[in-house]
Amino acid sequence: NYPRNIGTCNPMKATAWGYAPEDIPEEAGFEFFTEKLHPEDYDMVMDEMRAHLSGRVPVWEVKYRIQAKDGSWKVFYDRGKVTQRSADNKPLFLAGNVFDVTEDEILKEELIQKTAFWRTKARMDSLTNLYTRAALEEELFSLHQRHHTQQQPYAIMLLDLDHFKRINDTYGHLVGDRVLAALGQIIRSNIRDSDIAARHGGE
């Protein structure tokens, strides 16, 4: 009830919010809910609501963080609309659904982190902890683009291990791997943050 500022919700919203149904007043004002919004989400939620109340958008549809009774933050997704307006197009009644999507957001964030982890793993050579050849080619392409568009110069240096095959043949591949890993560490500790070091070939 918009003119009287009375909002009602079913017991499921209270439960999802961590409250007992009796904790929420039967006729709660709009601010009972909005004052619990995350400060970073408040303006966005209110802007979406005002856009719908004024008739600029057909429904309000918004996802936001809201503080539960225990102090934790839930993620809710709301969708609703004005169901009745006055003769001069003022909102009278609104109805909508509220979904608790906290678990979905947690799973999505975990997936994003895992994707970033595996992307990093795919771009890094596991033995030397230097970029892979494919990642190097991506970086070189970006460098070359900046060279053309912003006139930023860059330099390329290739290192080759002399007689590396003799190390493998004499001491075995495990020792050869240790040599490569040590070399990777030496290179990483002697370059700037802006530099790119990669393993271009087998050695």
C-alpha positions as CSV (number, residue, x, y, z in Angstrom):
1,N,0.0,0.0,0.0
2,Y,2.0,2.9,-1.3
3,P,0.1,5.9,-0.1
4,R,-0.1,4.6,3.5
5,N,3.5,3.2,3.4
6,I,2.4,-0.3,4.5
7,G,4.3,-3.3,3.3
8,T,3.4,-6.9,4.0
9,C,5.3,-10.1,3.3
10,N,4.6,-13.8,3.7
11,P,6.5,-15.9,6.4
12,M,8.9,-17.3,3.8
13,K,10.6,-13.9,3.3
14,A,11.1,-13.6,7.1
15,T,12.6,-17.1,7.2
16,A,14.9,-16.4,4.3
17,W,16.0,-13.2,6.1
18,G,16.7,-15.1,9.3
19,Y,13.8,-13.6,11.2
20,A,10.8,-15.3,12.8
21,P,7.5,-14.2,11.1
22,E,6.5,-12.4,14.3
23,D,9.7,-10.4,14.2
24,I,8.4,-8.4,11.2
25,P,5.5,-6.0,11.9
26,E,2.3,-6.9,10.0
27,E,2.3,-3.4,8.6
28,A,5.9,-2.5,8.2
29,G,6.9,0.7,6.5
30,F,9.0,0.6,3.4
31,E,12.0,1.9,5.4
32,F,11.9,-1.3,7.6
33,F,13.3,-3.1,4.5
34,T,15.4,-0.4,2.8
35,E,17.3,0.6,5.9
36,K,18.8,-2.9,5.9
37,L,20.2,-2.6,2.4
38,H,23.9,-2.7,1.9
39,P,25.2,0.9,1.7
40,E,26.8,0.2,-1.7
41,D,23.5,-1.1,-3.1
42,Y,21.1,1.4,-1.6
43,D,21.2,4.1,-4.3
44,M,20.9,1.6,-7.1
45,V,17.9,-0.1,-5.5
46,M,16.1,3.2,-4.8
47,D,16.8,4.5,-8.3
48,E,15.3,1.3,-9.8
49,M,12.2,1.6,-7.6
50,R,11.8,5.3,-8.4
51,A,12.1,4.6,-12.1
52,H,9.2,2.2,-11.9
53,L,7.1,4.3,-9.6
54,S,7.3,7.1,-12.1
55,G,6.3,4.9,-15.0
56,R,9.7,5.1,-16.8
57,V,10.2,1.3,-16.7
58,P,7.4,-1.3,-16.8
59,V,8.6,-3.4,-13.8
60,W,11.2,-3.1,-11.1
61,E,13.8,-5.8,-11.3
62,V,16.8,-5.6,-9.0
63,K,19.4,-7.7,-7.2
64,Y,20.9,-6.4,-4.0
65,R,22.5,-7.3,-0.7
66,I,20.5,-7.0,2.5
67,Q,21.5,-7.6,6.1
68,A,20.0,-10.6,7.8
69,K,19.0,-10.7,11.5
70,D,22.4,-12.4,12.4
71,G,24.3,-9.6,10.7
72,S,25.3,-11.6,7.6
73,W,24.6,-10.4,4.1
74,K,22.0,-12.1,2.0
75,V,21.6,-11.5,-1.8
76,F,18.0,-11.0,-2.8
77,Y,16.5,-10.7,-6.3
78,D,13.2,-8.7,-6.5
79,R,10.8,-8.4,-9.3
80,G,7.5,-6.6,-9.2
81,K,5.3,-3.8,-10.4
82,V,2.6,-1.3,-9.6
83,T,-0.7,-3.1,-9.7
84,Q,-3.0,-0.2,-9.3
85,R,-2.6,3.6,-10.0
86,S,-4.8,6.6,-9.3
87,A,-6.6,8.6,-11.9
88,D,-3.6,11.0,-12.0
89,N,-1.3,8.0,-12.5
90,K,0.1,7.9,-8.9
91,P,1.0,4.5,-7.6
92,L,-1.4,3.0,-5.1
93,F,-0.5,-0.7,-4.7
94,L,2.6,-2.7,-5.6
95,A,3.2,-6.4,-5.6
96,G,6.3,-8.5,-6.2
97,N,8.3,-11.6,-5.6
98,V,11.5,-11.8,-3.6
99,F,14.0,-14.6,-4.2
100,D,16.9,-15.5,-1.9
101,V,19.8,-16.1,-4.4
102,T,22.6,-16.0,-1.9
103,E,23.7,-19.6,-2.6
104,D,23.6,-19.0,-6.3
105,E,25.8,-15.9,-5.9
106,I,28.3,-17.8,-3.7
107,L,28.5,-20.6,-6.3
108,K,28.9,-18.1,-9.1
109,E,31.7,-16.4,-7.2
110,E,33.4,-19.7,-6.6
111,L,33.1,-20.5,-10.2
112,I,34.6,-17.2,-11.2
113,Q,37.5,-17.8,-8.9
114,K,38.0,-21.3,-10.2
115,T,37.9,-20.1,-13.8
116,A,40.5,-17.4,-13.0
117,F,42.7,-20.0,-11.2
118,W,42.6,-22.4,-14.2
119,R,43.1,-19.6,-16.7
120,T,46.2,-18.6,-14.7
121,K,47.3,-22.3,-14.6
122,A,46.8,-22.5,-18.4
123,R,48.9,-19.4,-19.0
124,M,51.7,-20.4,-16.7
125,D,54.3,-23.2,-17.3
126,S,54.1,-25.4,-14.3
127,L,57.8,-26.2,-14.3
128,T,59.4,-22.8,-14.6
129,N,56.4,-20.6,-13.4
130,L,57.0,-18.5,-16.5
131,Y,54.3,-17.7,-19.1
132,T,53.6,-20.4,-21.6
133,R,54.3,-19.9,-25.3
134,A,50.6,-19.3,-26.0
135,A,50.3,-16.7,-23.3
136,L,53.5,-15.0,-24.5
137,E,52.0,-14.7,-28.0
138,E,48.9,-13.0,-26.5
139,E,51.1,-10.6,-24.6
140,L,53.3,-9.8,-27.6
141,F,50.2,-9.1,-29.7
142,S,49.0,-6.6,-27.0
143,L,52.5,-5.0,-26.8
144,H,52.6,-4.7,-30.6
145,Q,49.1,-3.1,-30.7
146,R,50.2,-0.5,-28.1
147,H,53.4,0.1,-30.0
148,H,51.3,1.1,-33.1
149,T,48.5,3.0,-31.4
150,Q,50.5,4.7,-28.6
151,Q,54.0,4.6,-30.0
152,Q,55.3,2.6,-27.0
153,P,58.5,0.8,-27.8
154,Y,59.3,-2.6,-26.6
155,A,62.2,-5.0,-26.8
156,I,62.5,-8.8,-27.0
157,M,65.3,-11.0,-25.7
158,L,65.7,-14.7,-26.2
159,L,67.8,-16.9,-24.0
160,D,69.0,-20.3,-25.0
161,L,70.6,-22.9,-22.7
162,D,73.8,-24.3,-24.2
163,H,74.3,-28.0,-24.1
164,F,71.1,-28.6,-22.2
165,K,70.6,-32.0,-24.0
166,R,73.9,-33.1,-22.4
167,I,72.5,-32.4,-18.9
168,N,69.5,-34.6,-19.6
169,D,71.6,-37.3,-21.2
170,T,74.2,-37.3,-18.4
171,Y,72.1,-36.7,-15.3
172,G,68.6,-37.6,-16.4
173,H,65.4,-35.5,-17.1
174,L,64.6,-35.0,-13.4
175,V,67.9,-33.1,-13.0
176,G,67.2,-31.3,-16.2
177,D,63.8,-30.2,-14.9
178,R,65.5,-28.9,-11.7
179,V,67.8,-26.8,-13.9
180,L,64.9,-25.3,-15.8
181,A,63.0,-24.6,-12.6
182,A,66.1,-22.9,-11.1
183,L,66.6,-20.9,-14.2
184,G,62.9,-19.8,-14.1
185,Q,63.4,-18.6,-10.6
186,I,66.5,-16.7,-11.5
187,I,64.7,-15.0,-14.4
188,R,61.6,-14.1,-12.3
189,S,63.8,-12.6,-9.6
190,N,65.6,-10.3,-12.0
191,I,62.8,-8.8,-14.1
192,R,60.5,-5.9,-13.4
193,D,56.8,-6.2,-12.7
194,S,56.1,-4.8,-16.2
195,D,58.3,-7.4,-17.9
196,I,57.1,-10.6,-19.4
197,A,59.1,-13.9,-19.1
198,A,58.0,-17.0,-20.9
199,R,59.1,-20.5,-21.7
200,H,59.1,-20.4,-25.5
201,G,60.3,-24.0,-26.3
202,G,61.2,-27.2,-24.6
203,E,64.1,-25.7,-22.9
